[in-house]
Amino acid sequence: MGGFAGTGSGNNNVVQFNTILGSAASGVYVQGDTQGGGSGNQILNNAIGVRTGAADCDDIERNTYGVYVASSASGTRIGNNLIACNGRDGVSIDGTGGSPRNTLVNINDIGGNSSDLGNGWAGVAIYAGAQAVTLDNNVIIGNDRQGVWLGNTSDITITHNAIGVSATGLVVPNAMQGIHLDGTLGSVTNARINQNTISGNLLQGVWVQFSADIRLGANMIGPNSDGTRAIGNGMEGVLIQDSTHVDVVGGGIVAFNGAAGIALTGSSAGNRLYPSAAYGNKGLAIDLGNDGFTPNDAGDADTGPNALLNYPVITQTAGQVITGPARPLCSLSVFRAFLNPVGPGGGYTAYFGGTSADGTGRWSYTLLPGVTRWDVTLQACSLSGCALSSDVSELSPRARVFTPVVR
């Protein structure tokens, strides 16, 4: 069948069990109005842009967009659909002319099990003031641009999705980023990206650009869903450009990516970067400047991403107690080092604990039995308790492997 359009007068419609092909506009178009129309509509269990079981997009009359939600529509649910082979975005949520709100996109296959089934633009695009969108438990693979593209939007939740690789481990890359938070046309703010697998994409796993107040927690960025298989993204695992208050914390692994694990560039500041583990990337695990290891400078007076905060240095050992200097009153994290933490492929595999520097910058930490100073790498955090908006440093060199340099 051709496309289905729900205008502002339509509430609580259900579009289900259809094959929807050949619309010059959208396979399904949901539009709201200022009088409350366009609310509570559901698009369920459809094949949109492709026939079920198709191996590719040949000989299919494509929709331009798969599902298009616009103009103050509210409470739309898009669930259990196959959305593939559409000429532009698989799902487009567009705030031009009025902000759609409370849209749920869940349990869909967006793209397909080969790159021949991808949508022509992003798998999902959310932009122009759309708000309060949740992407939950979707498989978003094989699309010709990003898996997910966000621009000029806020209050976004992206959780439990497989982006670039399916839940069963089938790798079908999105041709650009797994997720791109693109602030060039207006900042992306208040986005929560949690418990996803974002691996195998041809460029970055996640690119945060000109945005603020973003949290990435407990994601697998580079491995498969259980962390046992290398499926790295082609470039950085996470690239943070000219953005503030971006947290990459709260569990998860950033590993096996084709450049740095996590890189900051431009005016990025106040970003906390300490996933559960970061290692095995072709660049540094954490790179301030995306230019390789940055040595400490005297007085920590240099400027750059995250203020190029100096990393802590171990200068003395007494039994299991290590001590040294750091920024006065900063917090320190102690990790189990992996290879050389300030070289390509290095990083850390586990968190041991933390301590704080005093007003003179002196700190001490007691290592676990059997752990030596040669086994650890440290990271500084500029505020007590590594509070929100803290800067963090790169990792410290492994003492036996690399001697710190002051420039």
C-alpha positions as CSV (number, residue, x, y, z in Angstrom):
1,M,0.0,0.0,0.0
2,G,1.0,3.6,-0.3
3,G,1.6,6.1,2.5
4,F,-0.6,6.8,5.5
5,A,-1.0,10.3,6.7
6,G,-2.4,11.3,10.1
7,T,-3.2,15.0,10.3
8,G,-3.7,17.2,13.4
9,S,-7.3,16.0,13.7
10,G,-6.3,12.3,14.2
11,N,-5.8,10.9,17.7
12,N,-5.2,7.4,18.9
13,N,-5.0,5.8,15.5
14,V,-3.2,2.5,15.1
15,V,-1.4,1.6,11.8
16,Q,-0.4,-2.0,11.9
17,F,0.4,-5.2,10.0
18,N,0.9,-3.4,6.7
19,T,3.6,-3.3,4.0
20,I,4.0,0.4,3.1
21,L,5.8,1.2,-0.1
22,G,6.0,3.7,-2.9
23,S,5.1,7.0,-1.2
24,A,6.7,10.0,-2.8
25,A,6.6,11.6,0.7
26,S,6.5,9.4,3.8
27,G,5.4,5.9,4.3
28,V,3.6,7.1,7.5
29,Y,3.2,10.8,8.3
30,V,2.0,11.9,11.8
31,Q,1.3,15.6,12.3
32,G,-0.1,17.4,15.3
33,D,-1.6,20.8,15.8
34,T,-1.9,23.4,18.6
35,Q,-5.4,22.2,19.6
36,G,-4.1,18.8,20.7
37,G,-4.6,16.8,17.5
38,G,-2.1,14.2,16.4
39,S,-1.7,12.6,19.8
40,G,-1.5,8.9,20.9
41,N,-1.0,7.4,17.4
42,Q,0.8,4.1,17.1
43,I,2.7,2.6,14.1
44,L,3.1,-1.1,14.9
45,N,4.3,-4.3,13.2
46,N,4.6,-2.9,9.7
47,A,7.2,-3.3,6.9
48,I,7.9,0.2,5.9
49,G,10.0,0.8,2.7
50,V,10.7,-2.9,2.1
51,R,9.0,-6.3,1.8
52,T,9.5,-8.7,4.6
53,G,12.3,-11.1,3.6
54,A,13.7,-9.0,0.9
55,A,17.5,-9.4,0.4
56,D,18.0,-5.9,-1.0
57,C,16.2,-2.7,-2.1
58,D,16.2,-3.6,-5.8
59,D,12.8,-3.4,-7.6
60,I,11.2,-1.7,-4.6
61,E,9.2,1.5,-4.9
62,R,10.8,3.4,-2.1
63,N,9.2,5.8,0.3
64,T,11.1,9.1,0.6
65,Y,10.9,8.8,4.4
66,G,9.9,5.8,6.3
67,V,8.0,7.4,9.3
68,Y,7.8,11.2,9.6
69,V,6.6,12.7,12.9
70,A,6.1,16.5,12.8
71,S,4.4,19.7,14.0
72,S,3.4,19.2,17.6
73,A,2.4,15.5,17.4
74,S,2.5,14.0,20.8
75,G,2.6,10.5,22.4
76,T,3.5,8.8,19.1
77,R,4.7,5.2,19.4
78,I,6.7,3.5,16.6
79,G,7.2,-0.1,17.6
80,N,8.0,-3.6,16.2
81,N,8.4,-2.4,12.6
82,L,10.9,-3.2,9.9
83,I,12.0,0.1,8.5
84,A,14.4,-0.2,5.6
85,C,15.2,0.9,2.0
86,N,13.6,4.3,2.4
87,G,15.2,7.0,0.3
88,R,16.0,9.3,3.2
89,D,15.7,8.8,7.0
90,G,14.1,5.6,8.3
91,V,12.4,7.6,11.1
92,S,12.4,11.4,11.0
93,I,11.2,13.5,14.0
94,D,11.0,17.1,12.9
95,G,10.3,20.0,15.1
96,T,9.9,22.6,12.3
97,G,6.5,24.3,12.7
98,G,6.0,22.9,16.2
99,S,7.8,20.5,18.5
100,P,6.8,16.8,18.5
101,R,6.9,15.5,22.1
102,N,7.0,12.2,23.9
103,T,7.8,10.0,20.9
104,L,8.7,6.4,21.6
105,V,10.7,4.5,19.0
106,N,11.2,0.9,20.3
107,I,11.9,-2.6,19.2
108,N,12.3,-1.8,15.5
109,D,14.7,-3.1,12.9
110,I,15.9,0.1,11.2
111,G,18.1,-0.8,8.3
112,G,18.6,-4.4,7.6
113,N,20.8,-7.5,7.9
114,S,23.0,-6.2,5.0
115,S,24.1,-2.8,3.8
116,D,21.8,-3.4,0.8
117,L,18.8,-2.8,3.0
118,G,19.9,0.5,4.6
119,N,17.9,3.7,4.6
120,G,19.4,6.3,2.4
121,W,20.1,8.9,5.1
122,A,20.1,8.2,8.9
123,G,18.3,5.3,10.6
124,V,16.7,7.8,12.9
125,A,16.9,11.7,12.7
126,I,15.7,14.0,15.5
127,Y,16.0,17.7,14.9
128,A,14.7,21.3,14.7
129,G,13.3,21.5,18.2
130,A,11.8,18.0,18.6
131,Q,11.8,17.1,22.3
132,A,11.3,14.2,24.7
133,V,12.1,11.3,22.3
134,T,13.1,7.8,23.5
135,L,14.9,5.3,21.4
136,D,14.7,1.9,23.2
137,N,15.8,-1.6,22.2
138,N,16.1,-1.0,18.4
139,V,18.6,-2.5,16.0
140,I,19.9,0.3,13.8
141,I,22.3,-1.0,11.2
142,G,23.4,-0.7,7.6
143,N,22.1,2.9,7.0
144,D,23.9,5.1,4.4
145,R,24.6,7.9,6.9
146,Q,24.4,7.8,10.7
147,G,22.6,5.3,12.8
148,V,21.1,8.1,14.8
149,W,21.5,11.9,14.0
150,L,20.5,14.6,16.4
151,G,20.4,18.3,15.7
152,N,18.9,21.2,17.7
153,T,17.0,19.0,20.1
154,S,16.8,18.3,23.8
155,D,15.6,15.7,26.3
156,I,16.6,12.6,24.3
157,T,17.0,9.1,25.7
158,I,18.8,6.5,23.7
159,T,19.0,3.2,25.6
160,H,19.5,-0.5,25.0
161,N,20.0,-0.2,21.2
162,A,22.3,-2.1,19.0
163,I,23.9,0.4,16.5
164,G,26.2,-0.9,13.9
165,V,26.0,-4.4,15.1
166,S,23.0,-6.5,15.9
167,A,22.1,-8.0,19.3
168,T,23.4,-11.4,17.9
169,G,26.7,-9.9,16.8
170,L,26.0,-9.5,13.1
171,V,28.1,-6.5,12.0
172,V,26.4,-4.2,9.4
173,P,28.0,-0.8,9.7
174,N,26.2,2.5,9.5
175,A,28.3,4.3,6.9
176,M,29.1,7.3,9.1
177,Q,28.7,7.6,12.9
178,G,26.8,5.3,15.1
179,I,25.4,8.4,16.8
180,H,26.0,12.1,15.8
181,L,25.0,14.8,18.1
182,D,25.3,17.7,15.6
183,G,25.1,21.1,17.1
184,T,26.1,23.0,14.0
185,L,22.4,24.1,13.5
186,G,21.6,24.4,17.2
187,S,22.9,22.6,20.3
188,V,21.9,19.2,21.4
189,T,21.2,19.3,25.2
190,N,20.2,16.9,27.9
191,A,20.7,13.7,26.0
192,R,21.1,10.4,27.9
193,I,22.9,7.6,25.9
194,N,22.9,4.5,28.2
195,Q,23.5,0.8,27.9
196,N,23.8,0.6,24.1
197,T,26.2,-1.4,21.9
198,I,27.7,1.1,19.4
199,S,30.3,-0.8,17.4
200,G,31.4,-1.5,13.8
201,N,30.3,1.9,12.4
202,L,32.6,3.2,9.7
203,L,33.5,6.6,11.4
204,Q,33.1,7.5,15.1
205,G,31.0,5.4,17.5
206,V,29.6,8.7,18.9
207,W,30.4,12.3,17.8
208,V,29.3,15.0,20.1
209,Q,29.6,18.4,18.4
210,F,28.7,21.9,19.8
211,S,26.5,20.3,22.4
212,A,26.1,20.3,26.2
213,D,24.8,18.2,29.1
214,I,25.2,14.8,27.5
215,R,25.6,11.6,29.5
216,L,27.0,8.4,28.0
217,G,26.8,5.6,30.6
218,A,27.4,1.8,30.5
219,N,27.8,1.6,26.7
220,M,29.9,-0.9,24.8
221,I,31.7,1.3,22.2
222,G,33.9,-0.9,20.1
223,P,33.2,-4.4,21.6
224,N,30.2,-6.6,21.2
225,S,27.4,-6.5,23.8
226,D,29.2,-8.6,26.4
227,G,32.7,-7.1,25.8
228,T,34.3,-10.2,24.5
229,R,34.7,-9.5,20.8
230,A,36.5,-6.7,19.0
231,I,34.1,-4.8,16.6
232,G,35.7,-1.4,16.7
233,N,34.3,1.7,15.1
234,G,36.5,3.0,12.2
235,M,37.7,6.2,14.0
236,E,37.3,7.4,17.6
237,G,35.1,5.6,19.9
238,V,33.8,8.9,21.3
239,L,34.8,12.3,19.7
240,I,33.8,15.4,21.8
241,Q,34.2,18.6,19.8
242,D,33.6,22.1,21.3
243,S,31.2,20.7,23.8
244,T,30.7,21.0,27.6
245,H,29.5,18.8,30.4
246,V,29.7,15.6,28.5
247,D,30.1,12.6,30.8
248,V,31.4,9.2,29.6
249,V,31.0,7.4,32.9
250,G,29.0,4.8,34.8
251,G,30.3,1.5,33.4
252,G,30.8,0.4,29.9
253,I,33.9,-0.3,27.8
254,V,35.5,1.8,25.1
255,A,37.9,-0.4,23.2
256,F,39.2,-1.6,19.8
257,N,38.4,1.6,17.9
258,G,40.4,2.8,14.9
259,A,41.7,6.0,16.6
260,A,41.5,7.3,20.2
261,G,39.1,5.7,22.5
262,I,37.8,9.1,23.8
263,A,39.1,12.3,22.3
264,L,38.4,16.0,23.1
265,T,39.0,18.8,20.7
266,G,38.4,22.6,20.4
267,S,36.8,24.4,23.3
268,S,35.5,21.3,25.1
269,A,35.5,21.8,28.8
270,G,34.0,20.3,32.0
271,N,33.9,16.7,30.6
272,R,34.2,13.7,32.8
273,L,35.7,10.7,31.0
274,Y,36.1,7.5,33.0
275,P,34.2,4.4,31.6
276,S,34.8,1.2,33.4
277,A,37.6,0.3,31.0
278,A,39.3,1.9,28.0
279,Y,42.0,0.0,26.1
280,G,43.0,-1.5,22.8
281,N,42.2,1.5,20.7
282,K,44.6,2.5,17.9
283,G,45.1,5.9,19.6
284,L,45.2,6.8,23.3
285,A,42.5,5.7,25.6
286,I,41.8,9.3,26.6
287,D,43.3,12.1,24.4
288,L,43.0,15.8,25.2
289,G,43.4,17.5,21.9
290,N,43.2,14.3,19.8
291,D,46.9,14.8,19.0
292,G,48.6,12.0,21.1
293,F,50.1,12.1,24.5
294,T,50.2,15.6,26.1
295,P,53.1,15.9,28.7
296,N,52.5,17.8,31.9
297,D,53.5,21.5,32.0
298,A,55.0,23.4,34.9
299,G,52.2,25.0,36.9
300,D,49.5,23.5,34.8
301,A,49.1,26.9,33.1
302,D,48.5,25.6,29.5
303,T,45.0,25.8,27.9
304,G,43.1,23.5,25.6
305,P,40.4,20.8,25.9
306,N,39.5,20.2,29.5
307,A,42.1,22.9,30.3
308,L,44.8,20.2,29.5
309,L,44.7,19.3,33.2
310,N,47.9,17.7,34.3
311,Y,47.8,14.0,35.2
312,P,49.1,12.9,38.6
313,V,52.6,11.7,39.0
314,I,53.9,8.9,41.3
315,T,57.2,10.1,42.9
316,Q,57.5,7.9,46.0
317,T,56.6,4.4,47.2
318,A,56.7,3.1,50.8
319,G,55.4,-0.5,50.9
320,Q,51.9,-0.3,49.3
321,V,51.6,3.4,49.7
322,I,52.2,5.6,46.6
323,T,52.5,9.4,46.8
324,G,53.1,12.3,44.5
325,P,52.0,15.7,43.2
326,A,48.8,16.7,41.4
327,R,46.6,19.8,41.0
328,P,45.8,21.1,44.5
329,L,42.5,19.8,45.9
330,C,41.8,17.7,42.8
331,S,40.4,14.1,43.0
332,L,42.4,11.2,41.7
333,S,41.3,7.8,40.3
334,V,43.6,4.8,40.3
335,F,43.2,2.2,37.6
336,R,44.8,-1.1,36.6
337,A,47.0,-0.1,33.7
338,F,46.9,-1.9,30.3
339,L,50.1,-1.8,28.3
340,N,51.4,1.8,28.1
341,P,48.5,4.1,29.0
342,V,50.0,7.1,27.2
343,G,50.6,5.2,23.9
344,P,48.4,3.7,21.2
345,G,46.6,0.6,22.5
346,G,47.2,1.4,26.1
347,G,44.7,2.4,28.8
348,Y,43.1,0.6,31.8
349,T,41.0,-2.4,32.5
350,A,39.6,-1.8,36.0
351,Y,39.1,0.8,38.7
352,F,41.0,0.3,42.0
353,G,39.8,3.4,43.9
354,G,40.3,7.1,44.5
355,T,41.9,9.7,46.7
356,S,42.3,13.5,46.8
357,A,45.2,16.0,46.8
358,D,45.6,18.4,49.6
359,G,46.0,22.2,49.3
360,T,49.6,21.8,48.3
361,G,48.8,19.2,45.7
362,R,50.2,16.2,47.7
363,W,48.3,12.9,47.7
364,S,48.8,9.3,48.8
365,Y,47.0,6.0,48.0
366,T,47.4,2.5,49.4
367,L,47.5,-0.2,46.8
368,L,46.0,-3.6,47.2
369,P,48.3,-6.4,48.2
370,G,50.1,-7.7,45.2
371,V,49.6,-4.5,43.2
372,T,52.7,-2.4,42.6
373,R,53.2,1.2,41.3
374,W,54.2,-0.4,37.9
375,D,50.7,-1.8,37.6
376,V,48.7,1.4,37.8
377,T,47.8,4.5,35.9
378,L,46.2,7.6,37.4
379,Q,43.8,10.3,36.3
380,A,43.1,13.7,37.9
381,C,39.7,15.3,38.2
382,S,39.7,19.1,38.8
383,L,36.9,19.3,41.4
384,S,36.4,17.5,44.7
385,G,34.6,14.2,44.3
386,C,34.8,14.7,40.6
387,A,31.6,16.7,40.7
388,L,29.6,17.6,37.6
389,S,31.5,20.0,35.2
390,S,34.9,18.7,36.4
391,D,37.7,18.5,33.9
392,V,39.7,15.3,33.8
393,S,43.2,14.7,32.6
394,E,44.7,12.2,30.3
395,L,46.1,9.0,32.0
396,S,49.5,9.0,33.7
397,P,52.4,7.0,32.2
398,R,53.1,3.6,33.6
399,A,56.2,4.3,35.7
400,R,58.4,1.5,34.4
401,V,57.4,2.0,30.8
402,F,57.5,5.7,30.2
403,T,59.1,8.6,32.0
404,P,56.9,11.7,32.5
405,V,58.0,14.8,30.6
406,V,57.6,18.5,31.6
407,R,57.5,20.9,28.7
